[in-house]
Amino acid sequence: RERAKALLLARSATADVREVRKAAADRPDDVEAQLAVADVDMIGGQIEDAFSRLLDYLADGHTDQVEPVRERLLEYFMIPEAADERVKRARRRLATLMY
């Protein structure tokens, strides 16, 4: 859990939130832009928003980007408590989208 938090903070330590959000809005098909804004959401405590952003990205047909999104989500899933309903819902949706 602490490792996941540290990785998240290390990736986003110098991020300008406005620039990250603008990049994601300007480039909706860019997986890196979507991952970056999901990081910002996680740091800001908007856990469900981060999950939804990445899961919606996959649902929108970006099946060629499953692996980086899956890896990031698995990392995110470690941050809240395992019994958190948001994590349970996101895990189910990820499984559905992958298979």
C-alpha positions in Angstrom: 0.0 0.0 0.0 2.7 2.5 0.9 4.7 1.5 -2.2 1.7 2.3 -4.4 1.3 5.7 -2.7 5.0 6.5 -3.1 4.9 5.6 -6.8 1.9 7.8 -7.3 3.5 10.7 -5.5 6.8 10.3 -7.4 5.0 10.4 -10.7 3.0 13.5 -9.9 5.3 15.5 -7.6 5.9 18.3 -10.0 2.6 18.1 -12.0 0.7 21.3 -12.7 -2.9 20.2 -12.2 -4.3 22.7 -14.7 -1.9 21.6 -17.4 -2.5 17.9 -16.7 -6.2 18.3 -16.9 -6.0 20.4 -20.1 -3.7 17.8 -21.7 -6.2 15.1 -20.9 -9.1 17.1 -22.3 -7.2 18.1 -25.5 -5.9 14.5 -26.1 -8.7 12.1 -25.1 -7.1 9.2 -27.0 -3.6 9.7 -25.4 -3.2 7.0 -22.7 -0.4 8.9 -21.0 -2.5 12.0 -20.6 -5.4 10.0 -19.1 -3.0 8.2 -16.7 -1.6 11.5 -15.6 -4.9 13.1 -14.8 -6.0 9.9 -13.0 -2.9 10.3 -10.9 -3.9 13.8 -10.0 -7.4 12.6 -9.2 -6.1 9.9 -6.9 -3.8 12.4 -5.1 -6.7 14.7 -4.7 -8.8 12.0 -3.1 -11.1 11.6 -6.1 -10.7 7.9 -6.2 -13.9 7.1 -8.0 -13.1 9.7 -10.6 -9.6 8.2 -11.2 -11.1 4.7 -11.6 -13.9 5.9 -13.9 -11.6 7.9 -16.1 -9.4 4.9 -16.9 -12.2 2.4 -17.1 -14.2 4.7 -19.4 -11.1 5.1 -21.5 -11.0 1.3 -22.0 -14.8 1.2 -22.6 -14.4 3.8 -25.3 -12.5 1.3 -27.5 -8.9 1.8 -26.5 -8.4 -1.9 -26.2 -4.8 -1.6 -27.5 -4.0 0.2 -24.2 -5.4 -2.4 -21.8 -2.0 -3.2 -20.2 -0.9 0.2 -19.0 -4.3 1.0 -17.8 -4.7 -2.3 -16.0 -1.3 -1.9 -14.4 -2.1 1.6 -13.1 -5.5 0.4 -11.8 -4.0 -2.5 -10.0 -1.6 0.0 -8.3 -4.6 2.3 -7.4 -6.5 -0.7 -6.0 -3.9 -1.1 -3.3 -4.3 2.5 -1.9 -7.8 2.4 -0.4 -8.9 -0.4 2.0 -9.5 -3.7 0.1 -13.1 -3.7 1.4 -13.8 -0.3 -0.2 -16.9 -0.6 -2.4 -15.3 1.7 -5.0 -12.4 -0.8 -5.4 -14.8 -3.7 -5.7 -16.9 -2.1 -8.4 -13.8 -1.0 -10.3 -12.3 -4.5 -10.2 -15.5 -6.0 -11.5 -15.7 -3.5 -14.3 -12.1 -3.9 -15.2 -12.6 -7.7 -15.4 -15.6 -7.2 -17.6 -13.8 -4.9 -20.0 -10.8 -7.1 -20.3 -12.8 -10.3 -21.0 
